[in-house]
Amino acid sequence: MSETATVIRRIWTEPKNRLLAIMGAVFLAAFFVPWSSPRVSAAVQESFLMLNDYAREHVLLCLIPAFFIAGAITVFLNQQAVIKYLGPDAPKLVAYSVASVSGTILAVCSCTVLPLFKGIYKKGAGLGPAVSFLYSGPAINVLAIILTAKVLGLQLGIARAVGAIVFAFVIGLAMHLIYFREDRERTTNAAMFQSFEDEGRSLPQMAVYMGSMIGILVFLNWAAGDGTVPWWDAIHRYRLVITGAFALVLLYSLVRWFTRTELTDWVVATRDFAVQILPLLFAGVMVAGFLLGRPGHMALIPEAWIAGAVGTNSLASNLFASVAGALMYFATLTEVPIMQGLIGAGMNQGPALALLLAGPSLSLPALLVIGGELGPKKTLTYVALVVVLSTTAGMIYGNLVV
């Protein structure tokens, strides 16, 4: 069996064989898929419309700033500091608190957090804290939790907040324990064979440099509230002014504290992240659009099927909600109106919580990128942890609120 696997792996690693397999898959799809069917035609249109929405709403304002931050983490952030605070041997309370709080401050969607996750993971962060950061960024979104409480009810909002915070710790710690040996070997090798950058910039200077980019990412994408939180709406009203102030600070730091060679290295690292991530993200967005479509629009899988499958608090309903959430793509804050529509269509409270805990942190586009970085085994473990915990939390909550 091992020899067969070796032969198959050897065949697949040949570029021309991979190209031939892709061409064969395209031919089979072109030959057998009933493209003239109204539902299939609508699904194809939805895949491109979702990609259009994604490109307009997320690439320029979210992903490009995130790529630059990830590039800066890779090129300039001191590796010793990353390993000290986020490595596998770092104090657990410190490591997971830093990872979770960082994600909370950023409050980004499941795709925008990916370059940042890759950056700190490549720099030497332990698998557990890196995954904790990966989950917490999209899941522990302050405004999303507030809107959940306002729109869907206080109980569901509190349950989502508590569940997301607990999950960030538990999932990261579980990944650390499962893959401790190989992760420790990875970070040890990184510490031995990679240089520790110290370009003469002080810690406050690096904090200003990184903080200005994070400020641009956060405030440029500051979402509008529903009118019930005045200070949030005020920040949204002046978000471009605040973003401009952070941009001026960033420009000052680049001119005063960095050489031209360093800036070139930063741009190259940013480009490399974009080349690695964007093709997988775009492909994932199109597949998600083809299968599920945008909210309120027909795609291959009707929304009525999803609503009908989650009408009870059974194990099957909660598991279906968790798996569906792991595949669906939620832009920041869009999960709240989507859930409002599903609950109005008969969705039970338990599966609603399960989807809220699994959905924002996972998506098909994100899974493709995570798989490319961690490999299929670790990625499937991460997905399984999110799905199992979300299903369990949904069943418990569904029984408590009855």
C-alpha positions as CSV (number, residue, x, y, z in Angstrom):
1,M,0.0,0.0,0.0
2,S,2.9,2.4,0.8
3,E,4.5,1.7,-2.6
4,T,1.2,2.4,-4.3
5,A,0.9,5.7,-2.4
6,T,4.5,6.6,-3.3
7,V,3.8,5.9,-7.0
8,I,0.7,8.0,-6.9
9,R,2.5,10.9,-5.1
10,R,5.3,10.7,-7.7
11,I,2.8,10.9,-10.5
12,W,0.9,13.8,-8.9
13,T,4.1,15.8,-8.3
14,E,4.9,15.9,-12.0
15,P,3.6,19.3,-13.2
16,K,2.4,18.0,-16.5
17,N,0.4,15.2,-14.9
18,R,-1.3,17.8,-12.6
19,L,-2.1,19.9,-15.6
20,L,-3.5,16.9,-17.4
21,A,-5.7,16.1,-14.4
22,I,-7.0,19.6,-14.2
23,M,-7.8,19.6,-17.9
24,G,-9.6,16.3,-17.5
25,A,-11.7,17.7,-14.6
26,V,-12.6,20.8,-16.7
27,F,-13.6,18.5,-19.6
28,L,-15.8,16.3,-17.4
29,A,-17.5,19.4,-15.9
30,A,-18.1,20.9,-19.4
31,F,-19.4,17.6,-20.7
32,F,-21.7,16.4,-17.9
33,V,-22.9,19.5,-15.9
34,P,-26.3,20.7,-17.2
35,W,-25.3,24.3,-17.7
36,S,-28.6,25.2,-19.4
37,S,-30.5,24.4,-16.2
38,P,-31.9,27.6,-14.6
39,R,-30.5,26.7,-11.2
40,V,-27.1,25.8,-12.5
41,S,-27.0,29.0,-14.6
42,A,-28.0,31.0,-11.6
43,A,-25.3,29.3,-9.5
44,V,-22.7,30.2,-12.1
45,Q,-23.9,33.8,-12.1
46,E,-23.8,33.9,-8.3
47,S,-20.2,32.6,-8.2
48,F,-19.1,35.6,-10.3
49,L,-21.3,38.1,-8.5
50,M,-19.9,36.9,-5.1
51,L,-16.4,37.3,-6.5
52,N,-17.4,40.8,-7.7
53,D,-18.7,41.7,-4.2
54,Y,-15.6,40.2,-2.6
55,A,-13.2,42.2,-4.9
56,R,-15.1,45.4,-4.3
57,E,-15.7,45.1,-0.5
58,H,-12.6,43.2,0.8
59,V,-9.6,43.2,-1.5
60,L,-8.7,46.9,-1.5
61,L,-9.8,47.8,2.0
62,C,-9.1,44.6,3.9
63,L,-6.7,42.3,2.2
64,I,-4.1,44.7,0.9
65,P,-3.5,46.4,4.3
66,A,-3.4,42.9,5.8
67,F,-0.8,41.8,3.3
68,F,1.4,44.7,4.1
69,I,1.0,44.0,7.9
70,A,1.9,40.3,7.2
71,G,4.9,41.3,5.2
72,A,6.1,43.6,8.0
73,I,5.7,40.8,10.5
74,T,7.8,38.5,8.4
75,V,10.6,41.1,7.6
76,F,10.8,43.3,10.6
77,L,9.3,41.7,13.7
78,N,11.9,40.3,16.0
79,Q,11.6,36.5,15.9
80,Q,12.9,36.1,19.5
81,A,10.0,38.2,20.7
82,V,7.4,36.1,18.7
83,I,8.8,32.8,20.1
84,K,9.0,34.2,23.6
85,Y,5.4,35.3,23.8
86,L,3.7,33.0,21.2
87,G,6.0,30.0,20.9
88,P,5.1,26.5,22.1
89,D,7.1,27.0,25.3
90,A,5.7,30.4,26.1
91,P,3.5,30.6,29.3
92,K,0.1,29.4,28.2
93,L,-1.9,32.2,29.8
94,V,0.3,34.8,28.2
95,A,0.4,33.2,24.8
96,Y,-3.3,32.6,24.4
97,S,-4.3,35.9,26.0
98,V,-2.0,37.8,23.5
99,A,-3.4,35.8,20.6
100,S,-7.0,36.2,21.5
101,V,-6.7,39.9,22.4
102,S,-4.9,40.6,19.2
103,G,-7.7,39.0,17.2
104,T,-10.3,40.9,19.1
105,I,-8.6,44.3,18.4
106,L,-8.4,43.5,14.6
107,A,-12.0,42.2,14.3
108,V,-11.6,41.1,10.7
109,C,-13.3,38.5,8.6
110,S,-12.1,34.9,8.1
111,C,-10.2,35.8,4.9
112,T,-8.5,39.1,6.1
113,V,-7.0,37.3,9.1
114,L,-5.2,34.8,6.9
115,P,-2.2,36.9,5.9
116,L,-1.7,37.9,9.5
117,F,-2.0,34.3,10.7
118,K,0.6,33.2,8.1
119,G,2.9,36.0,9.1
120,I,3.1,35.2,12.8
121,Y,3.2,31.4,12.1
122,K,6.1,31.8,9.7
123,K,7.9,34.0,12.2
124,G,7.9,31.3,14.9
125,A,4.6,31.5,16.7
126,G,3.5,28.2,18.1
127,L,0.7,26.4,16.3
128,G,-1.7,26.7,19.3
129,P,-1.4,30.5,19.7
130,A,-1.4,31.0,16.0
131,V,-4.7,29.0,15.6
132,S,-6.1,30.9,18.6
133,F,-5.4,34.1,16.8
134,L,-6.8,32.7,13.6
135,Y,-10.1,31.8,15.3
136,S,-10.4,34.9,17.5
137,G,-10.0,37.5,14.7
138,P,-13.3,36.9,13.0
139,A,-15.1,35.3,15.9
140,I,-14.6,37.8,18.7
141,N,-15.9,40.9,16.8
142,V,-17.1,43.4,19.3
143,L,-19.7,45.1,17.1
144,A,-20.9,41.8,15.7
145,I,-21.6,40.5,19.2
146,I,-23.4,43.8,20.0
147,L,-25.5,43.5,16.9
148,T,-26.2,39.9,17.6
149,A,-27.6,40.9,21.0
150,K,-29.6,43.8,19.6
151,V,-31.0,42.0,16.6
152,L,-31.2,38.4,17.6
153,G,-31.6,38.7,21.4
154,L,-29.5,39.3,24.5
155,Q,-29.2,35.7,25.3
156,L,-27.8,34.7,21.9
157,G,-25.4,37.6,22.0
158,I,-24.0,36.6,25.4
159,A,-23.8,33.0,24.3
160,R,-21.9,33.9,21.2
161,A,-19.5,36.1,23.1
162,V,-18.8,33.5,25.8
163,G,-18.5,30.7,23.3
164,A,-16.1,32.6,21.0
165,I,-13.8,33.5,23.8
166,V,-13.8,30.0,25.3
167,F,-13.3,28.5,21.8
168,A,-10.3,30.7,21.0
169,F,-8.5,29.2,24.1
170,V,-9.7,25.6,23.8
171,I,-9.1,25.2,20.1
172,G,-5.6,26.7,20.2
173,L,-4.7,24.7,23.3
174,A,-6.0,21.5,21.7
175,M,-4.0,22.1,18.6
176,H,-0.9,22.7,20.7
177,L,-1.4,19.4,22.6
178,I,-2.1,17.3,19.6
179,Y,0.8,18.5,17.5
180,F,3.2,19.6,20.3
181,R,6.3,17.5,19.2
182,E,6.4,18.5,15.6
183,D,5.5,22.1,16.3
184,R,8.3,22.4,18.9
185,E,10.7,21.0,16.3
186,R,9.5,23.5,13.8
187,T,10.0,26.5,16.0
188,T,13.4,25.2,17.3
189,N,14.6,24.9,13.7
190,A,13.4,28.4,13.0
191,A,15.2,29.7,16.0
192,M,18.5,27.9,15.0
193,F,18.6,28.7,11.3
194,Q,16.9,32.0,10.9
195,S,18.5,35.3,11.9
196,F,17.1,37.5,14.6
197,E,16.6,40.9,13.0
198,D,17.7,44.0,14.9
199,E,17.9,46.9,12.6
200,G,18.4,49.5,15.3
201,R,14.8,50.5,15.7
202,S,13.5,50.8,19.2
203,L,10.5,49.0,20.5
204,P,8.4,52.3,20.5
205,Q,9.3,52.9,16.9
206,M,8.2,49.4,15.9
207,A,5.0,49.8,17.9
208,V,4.3,53.1,16.0
209,Y,5.0,51.4,12.7
210,M,2.9,48.3,13.3
211,G,0.2,50.2,15.1
212,S,-0.3,52.7,12.3
213,M,-0.9,49.9,9.8
214,I,-3.3,48.1,12.2
215,G,-5.0,51.4,12.7
216,I,-5.5,51.8,8.9
217,L,-6.9,48.3,8.6
218,V,-9.3,48.7,11.6
219,F,-10.7,52.1,10.9
220,L,-10.8,51.9,7.1
221,N,-13.1,49.0,7.6
222,W,-15.1,50.3,10.5
223,A,-18.6,49.2,9.9
224,A,-21.7,51.3,10.3
225,G,-23.8,50.6,13.4
226,D,-27.5,50.4,13.8
227,G,-27.9,53.7,15.6
228,T,-28.0,52.3,19.1
229,V,-24.3,52.8,19.9
230,P,-23.6,56.6,19.3
231,W,-19.8,56.4,19.8
232,W,-19.5,53.6,17.3
233,D,-21.5,55.6,14.7
234,A,-19.4,58.7,15.4
235,I,-16.2,56.7,14.6
236,H,-17.7,55.4,11.4
237,R,-18.6,58.9,10.4
238,Y,-15.0,60.1,10.8
239,R,-13.3,56.8,9.9
240,L,-11.6,58.3,6.8
241,V,-10.1,61.2,8.8
242,I,-8.8,58.8,11.5
243,T,-7.4,56.5,8.7
244,G,-5.7,59.5,7.1
245,A,-4.1,60.3,10.5
246,F,-2.7,56.8,10.8
247,A,-1.5,56.9,7.2
248,L,0.5,60.1,7.9
249,V,2.1,58.4,10.9
250,L,3.0,55.4,8.8
251,L,4.5,57.6,6.1
252,Y,6.6,59.4,8.7
253,S,7.9,56.2,10.1
254,L,8.8,54.8,6.7
255,V,10.7,57.9,5.7
256,R,12.6,58.3,9.0
257,W,13.3,54.8,10.3
258,F,13.7,52.5,7.3
259,T,16.2,52.2,4.4
260,R,15.3,51.8,0.8
261,T,16.5,48.2,0.9
262,E,14.4,47.4,3.9
263,L,11.3,48.9,2.2
264,T,12.0,46.8,-0.9
265,D,12.2,43.6,1.2
266,W,8.9,44.6,2.8
267,V,7.1,45.1,-0.6
268,V,8.5,41.8,-1.9
269,A,7.3,39.9,1.2
270,T,3.9,41.6,0.8
271,R,3.8,40.5,-2.9
272,D,4.7,37.0,-1.9
273,F,1.8,36.8,0.5
274,A,-0.6,38.1,-2.1
275,V,0.6,35.6,-4.7
276,Q,0.2,32.7,-2.3
277,I,-3.2,33.6,-0.9
278,L,-5.3,35.4,-3.5
279,P,-5.6,32.6,-6.1
280,L,-6.9,30.2,-3.4
281,L,-9.2,32.9,-1.9
282,F,-10.7,33.8,-5.3
283,A,-11.3,30.1,-6.2
284,G,-12.9,29.5,-2.8
285,V,-15.2,32.5,-3.1
286,M,-16.4,31.4,-6.5
287,V,-17.1,27.8,-5.3
288,A,-18.9,29.2,-2.2
289,G,-21.0,31.5,-4.5
290,F,-21.8,28.6,-6.9
291,L,-23.0,26.4,-4.1
292,L,-24.7,28.8,-1.7
293,G,-24.8,32.2,-3.4
294,R,-25.3,35.6,-1.8
295,P,-27.9,36.0,0.9
296,G,-31.4,36.1,-0.7
297,H,-30.2,34.9,-4.1
298,M,-30.6,31.5,-5.7
299,A,-27.6,29.3,-6.2
300,L,-27.2,25.5,-6.5
301,I,-28.2,24.8,-2.8
302,P,-31.5,26.5,-2.0
303,E,-31.6,28.5,1.2
304,A,-34.9,26.8,2.1
305,W,-33.0,23.5,2.4
306,I,-30.7,25.0,4.9
307,A,-33.5,26.6,6.9
308,G,-35.5,23.3,6.8
309,A,-32.5,21.3,8.0
310,V,-32.0,23.4,11.2
311,G,-35.6,23.7,12.5
312,T,-35.0,21.5,15.6
313,N,-32.3,21.3,18.3
314,S,-31.3,17.8,17.3
315,L,-27.7,16.6,16.9
316,A,-28.2,16.4,13.1
317,S,-29.5,20.0,13.0
318,N,-26.6,21.4,15.0
319,L,-24.0,19.4,13.1
320,F,-25.5,20.6,9.8
321,A,-25.4,24.2,11.0
322,S,-21.8,23.9,12.1
323,V,-20.7,22.3,8.8
324,A,-22.7,24.7,6.7
325,G,-21.1,27.6,8.7
326,A,-17.7,26.2,8.1
327,L,-18.2,26.3,4.3
328,M,-20.2,29.5,3.9
329,Y,-18.4,32.8,3.5
330,F,-19.5,35.6,5.9
331,A,-18.3,39.1,5.3
332,T,-17.8,41.1,8.5
333,L,-21.2,41.7,10.2
334,T,-23.2,40.1,7.4
335,E,-23.9,37.0,9.5
336,V,-26.3,38.9,11.7
337,P,-28.9,39.7,9.0
338,I,-28.4,36.3,7.5
339,M,-29.1,34.7,10.8
340,Q,-32.1,36.9,11.3
341,G,-33.6,35.7,8.0
342,L,-32.9,32.0,8.8
343,I,-34.4,32.3,12.3
344,G,-37.4,34.0,10.8
345,A,-37.6,31.0,8.4
346,G,-37.8,28.6,11.4
347,M,-34.2,28.0,12.4
348,N,-33.9,26.8,16.0
349,Q,-31.8,28.8,18.6
350,G,-29.3,26.0,19.1
351,P,-28.3,25.6,15.5
352,A,-28.3,29.4,15.2
353,L,-25.6,29.6,17.9
354,A,-23.7,26.7,16.3
355,L,-23.6,28.5,13.0
356,L,-22.6,31.8,14.6
357,L,-19.6,30.1,16.3
358,A,-18.5,28.2,13.3
359,G,-19.4,30.5,10.4
360,P,-17.4,33.8,10.9
361,S,-14.1,31.9,11.8
362,L,-14.2,29.4,8.9
363,S,-15.1,29.5,5.2
364,L,-14.3,27.5,2.1
365,P,-11.9,30.1,0.8
366,A,-10.2,30.3,4.2
367,L,-9.9,26.5,4.4
368,L,-8.0,26.4,1.1
369,V,-5.4,28.9,2.3
370,I,-5.1,27.3,5.8
371,G,-4.6,23.9,4.1
372,G,-1.8,25.3,2.0
373,E,0.0,26.5,5.1
374,L,-0.7,23.8,7.7
375,G,-1.3,20.8,5.5
376,P,-4.5,18.7,5.3
377,K,-4.1,16.9,8.6
378,K,-3.8,20.0,10.8
379,T,-6.5,21.8,8.8
380,L,-8.9,18.9,9.2
381,T,-8.2,18.8,12.9
382,Y,-8.8,22.5,13.2
383,V,-12.1,22.2,11.3
384,A,-13.2,19.2,13.4
385,L,-12.5,21.1,16.6
386,V,-14.5,24.1,15.5
387,V,-17.4,21.9,14.2
388,V,-17.5,19.6,17.3
389,L,-17.4,22.5,19.8
390,S,-19.9,24.5,17.8
391,T,-22.3,21.6,17.6
392,T,-22.0,20.9,21.3
393,A,-22.5,24.5,22.3
394,G,-25.5,24.7,20.0
395,M,-27.1,21.6,21.6
396,I,-26.5,22.9,25.1
397,Y,-27.8,26.3,24.4
398,G,-30.8,25.0,22.5
399,N,-31.8,22.9,25.5
400,L,-31.3,25.8,28.0
401,V,-33.4,28.4,26.2
402,V,-36.4,26.1,25.5
